[in-house]
Amino acid sequence: MGGVIDRAVVVVAVLIGIMAMIDTLSLSVRTSGALVRRLAMALSLFNLLVVIGRVSNLIQAPIVGNMVDKTVVPDPLLHQHLVHLLLLKIHVIILATSIGTIIGGLLTPSFVRIFSRMIYLFEEVKTLPRVAWMLLNPRRLFSFFSYLTWPFSKRLWGYFLGLPRIPADFLVFQVLVTAFYTVGVLSTIYAAALEPNLRATAVTLSGIVNGIATVLLFILVDPPGALITDQCINGVRPIEDVKVMNLYLVIARFLGTIVAQFIIIATAYLVLWAAGIVNRIF
């Protein structure tokens, strides 16, 4: 196990975990916007957190790429061993995504309250830079700790019972979207290690896997989620439904990270297939 958990894996796992936590918390943006009836403002304000996720991605990407470079050796047996070791590292990184999703889920009730307060703050100061500047004030920043809440409340169990009010296919597609996004970059890394001669082509083909997730997200997941949110804001549905949706989207995200563990090899060979086509044509 010592050969699997090295410094690079720990750094990447932490950064990936942070990104997963932020992505999970992003699911509650609509909930906060619906509760305070300022959905557009909530979506705009969330860009502050997106920046943190993007910075994490910029840091971890070259570290993951370097893992592939270390598998390129002249000895075929050693290469095979290093590729297997890389796959184990990828499984650990995906596990970090699951852990980050769990942490994000546990923080969701607190985040809904904090983000609702930040929406009102944004309404007062009008711009994101001013919000960021005000949050640099330690007193104001620490005041948000008063909004922290225990995630397991009596109401939570009531939200579990609201599952029949949420479309089942909507949640299934959320699982698939998360699974494909989780392995999007990692599958190209593994594909590049499997076929070193095509590694430069393979690492640029994450869009093959992410494209599947993007199509599912913008056609089959995002519109129903927006519709349920609007119906809650307009009184067509009870406002609790947006919280029920949030709860089950978090669960679906976690299940998606579990599914990712099982599809990483298949998606890597999908990338290799695409890389082979590019190589034959050009």
C-alpha positions in Angstrom: 0.0 0.0 0.0 3.0 2.3 0.6 3.7 2.3 -3.1 0.1 3.5 -3.8 -0.2 6.2 -1.2 2.7 8.5 -2.1 3.0 12.3 -1.8 1.5 13.0 -5.2 -1.6 10.8 -4.5 -2.1 12.6 -1.2 -2.0 16.0 -2.7 -4.2 15.1 -5.7 -6.7 13.3 -3.4 -7.0 16.4 -1.1 -7.5 18.7 -4.0 -10.0 16.4 -5.7 -11.8 16.0 -2.4 -12.1 19.8 -2.1 -13.4 20.0 -5.6 -16.0 17.3 -4.9 -17.1 19.0 -1.7 -17.6 22.3 -3.6 -19.4 20.6 -6.4 -21.7 19.0 -3.8 -22.3 22.2 -2.1 -23.2 23.8 -5.4 -26.3 21.6 -5.5 -27.7 23.6 -2.6 -27.4 27.0 -4.5 -30.8 26.5 -5.9 -32.1 25.6 -2.5 -30.8 28.8 -1.0 -32.0 30.9 -4.0 -35.5 29.3 -3.7 -35.7 29.9 0.1 -34.9 33.6 -0.2 -36.6 33.9 -3.7 -33.5 35.3 -5.3 -32.4 32.4 -7.6 -30.5 34.4 -10.2 -28.6 36.2 -7.6 -27.7 32.9 -5.9 -26.3 31.4 -9.1 -24.2 34.5 -9.7 -22.8 34.6 -6.2 -21.7 31.0 -6.4 -19.0 32.0 -8.8 -16.9 32.8 -5.7 -16.7 29.1 -4.8 -16.3 28.0 -8.4 -13.0 30.0 -8.5 -11.7 27.9 -5.6 -12.6 24.7 -7.4 -10.9 25.8 -10.6 -7.7 26.7 -8.7 -7.6 23.2 -7.2 -8.0 21.8 -10.7 -5.1 23.8 -12.1 -2.8 22.6 -9.3 -3.7 18.9 -9.5 -3.8 18.4 -13.3 0.0 18.5 -13.8 0.6 16.3 -10.8 -1.7 13.6 -12.3 0.0 14.0 -15.7 3.3 13.4 -14.0 2.0 10.0 -12.8 1.7 8.9 -16.4 5.2 10.0 -17.2 6.6 7.8 -14.5 5.0 4.7 -16.0 7.0 5.1 -19.3 9.9 2.7 -18.9 11.6 0.4 -21.4 11.0 -2.8 -19.4 7.6 -4.2 -20.4 7.1 -6.1 -17.1 8.0 -3.1 -15.1 5.7 -0.9 -17.2 2.8 -3.3 -16.6 3.5 -3.2 -12.9 3.6 0.6 -12.9 0.3 0.8 -14.9 -1.4 -1.5 -12.4 0.0 0.7 -9.6 -1.4 3.8 -11.4 -4.8 2.2 -11.5 -4.8 1.6 -7.8 -3.8 5.3 -7.3 -6.7 6.3 -9.5 -9.1 4.2 -7.4 -7.8 6.0 -4.3 -8.3 9.4 -5.9 -11.9 8.4 -6.8 -12.4 7.4 -3.2 -11.3 10.9 -2.2 -14.1 12.2 -4.5 -16.6 10.1 -2.5 -15.2 11.4 0.8 -15.4 15.0 -0.4 -19.0 14.4 -1.5 -19.9 13.0 1.9 -18.3 16.1 3.6 -20.2 18.4 1.2 -23.4 16.6 2.0 -22.9 16.9 5.7 -22.2 20.6 5.3 -25.1 21.2 3.0 -27.7 22.3 5.7 -25.2 24.8 7.2 -24.2 26.0 3.7 -27.8 26.7 2.8 -28.1 29.0 5.8 -24.7 30.6 5.2 -25.3 31.1 1.5 -28.8 32.6 2.1 -27.1 35.2 4.3 -24.4 35.8 1.7 -27.2 36.5 -0.9 -28.6 39.2 1.4 -25.0 40.6 1.8 -24.6 40.6 -2.0 -27.8 42.5 -2.3 -26.5 45.1 0.0 -23.0 45.7 -1.6 -24.0 44.9 -5.2 -20.7 43.4 -6.5 -18.8 40.1 -5.9 -15.5 41.8 -5.2 -17.1 43.8 -2.4 -18.6 40.6 -1.0 -15.1 38.9 -1.1 -13.5 42.0 0.5 -16.1 42.0 3.3 -15.5 38.3 4.0 -11.8 39.1 4.6 -12.9 40.8 7.8 -12.2 38.2 10.4 -15.2 39.3 12.6 -17.7 39.0 9.7 -16.1 35.8 8.5 -16.3 34.1 11.9 -19.9 35.3 12.3 -20.9 32.8 9.7 -19.9 30.0 12.1 -23.1 30.8 14.0 -25.0 29.4 11.0 -23.4 26.0 11.4 -26.0 23.4 12.1 -26.2 19.7 12.9 -26.9 17.9 9.6 -29.0 15.1 11.1 -32.3 16.7 12.3 -35.8 15.4 12.6 -36.7 17.4 9.4 -34.0 15.5 7.5 -35.9 12.2 7.9 -39.0 13.9 6.7 -37.2 14.9 3.5 -36.2 11.3 2.9 -40.0 10.4 2.8 -40.4 13.0 0.0 -38.6 10.8 -2.6 -41.9 9.9 -4.5 -42.2 13.7 -5.4 -38.9 13.7 -7.2 -38.7 12.1 -10.7 -36.7 8.8 -10.5 -35.1 9.2 -13.9 -33.8 12.6 -13.0 -31.9 11.1 -10.1 -30.6 8.2 -12.1 -29.2 10.6 -14.7 -27.5 12.6 -11.9 -25.7 9.4 -10.9 -24.5 8.8 -14.4 -23.4 12.5 -14.8 -21.4 12.3 -11.7 -19.8 9.0 -12.6 -18.7 10.2 -16.1 -17.4 13.6 -14.7 -15.5 11.8 -12.0 -13.6 9.6 -14.5 -13.4 12.2 -17.3 -9.7 13.2 -16.7 -8.6 10.1 -14.8 -9.7 7.8 -17.7 -7.5 9.7 -20.1 -4.6 9.4 -17.7 -5.0 5.7 -17.4 -5.4 5.3 -21.2 -2.2 7.3 -21.7 -0.4 4.8 -19.4 -1.8 1.8 -21.2 -0.6 3.0 -24.6 2.5 5.3 -24.2 2.8 5.8 -27.9 -0.6 7.6 -27.9 -0.3 9.3 -24.5 -0.2 12.8 -25.9 -3.4 12.2 -27.9 -5.1 10.4 -25.1 -4.7 13.0 -22.4 -6.4 15.6 -24.7 -9.5 13.4 -25.1 -11.2 13.9 -21.7 -14.0 15.6 -23.7 -15.0 12.2 -25.0 -16.1 11.1 -21.5 -17.0 14.5 -20.2 -19.0 15.1 -23.3 -21.4 12.2 -22.3 -21.8 13.8 -18.9 -22.3 17.3 -20.3 -25.1 16.0 -22.7 -26.8 14.2 -19.8 -26.5 17.2 -17.5 -27.8 19.9 -19.8 -30.6 17.8 -21.4 -31.8 15.4 -18.8 -30.6 16.7 -15.4 -30.4 20.5 -15.3 -33.9 21.3 -16.9 -35.9 19.1 -14.5 -33.9 20.6 -11.5 -34.6 24.1 -12.7 -38.3 23.3 -13.2 -38.7 21.9 -9.7 -37.0 24.9 -8.2 -39.2 27.4 -10.2 -42.3 25.5 -9.1 -41.3 25.8 -5.5 -40.6 29.5 -5.9 -44.0 30.0 -7.6 -46.0 28.0 -5.1 -46.9 25.2 -7.4 -44.9 22.8 -5.2 -44.2 23.1 -1.4 -40.9 24.8 -0.7 -39.8 21.6 1.1 -39.6 19.9 -2.3 -36.4 21.9 -3.2 -34.8 20.5 0.0 -35.9 17.0 -0.8 -34.4 17.4 -4.3 -31.2 18.7 -2.8 -30.9 15.7 -0.4 -31.4 13.2 -3.1 -29.1 14.9 -5.6 -26.4 14.7 -2.9 -27.1 11.0 -2.5 -27.1 10.5 -6.3 -23.7 12.3 -6.5 -22.2 10.0 -3.9 -23.6 6.9 -5.8 -22.1 8.3 -9.0 -18.6 8.4 -7.4 -19.1 4.7 -6.5 -20.2 3.8 -10.0 -17.0 5.7 -11.2 -14.9 3.0 -9.5 -16.4 0.4 -11.8 -16.3 2.2 -15.2 -12.8 3.7 -15.0 -11.3 0.9 -17.1 -14.1 0.9 -19.7 -13.9 4.6 -20.2 -10.1 4.4 -20.5 -10.5 2.0 -23.4 -13.1 4.3 -24.9 -10.5 7.0 -24.9 -7.9 4.6 -26.3 -10.3 3.7 -29.1 -10.8 7.4 -29.9 -7.1 8.1 -29.8 -6.5 5.2 -32.2 -9.0 6.7 -34.7 -7.2 10.0 -34.5 -3.9 8.3 -35.0 -5.1 6.4 -38.1 -6.7 9.4 -39.7 -4.0 11.9 -39.1 
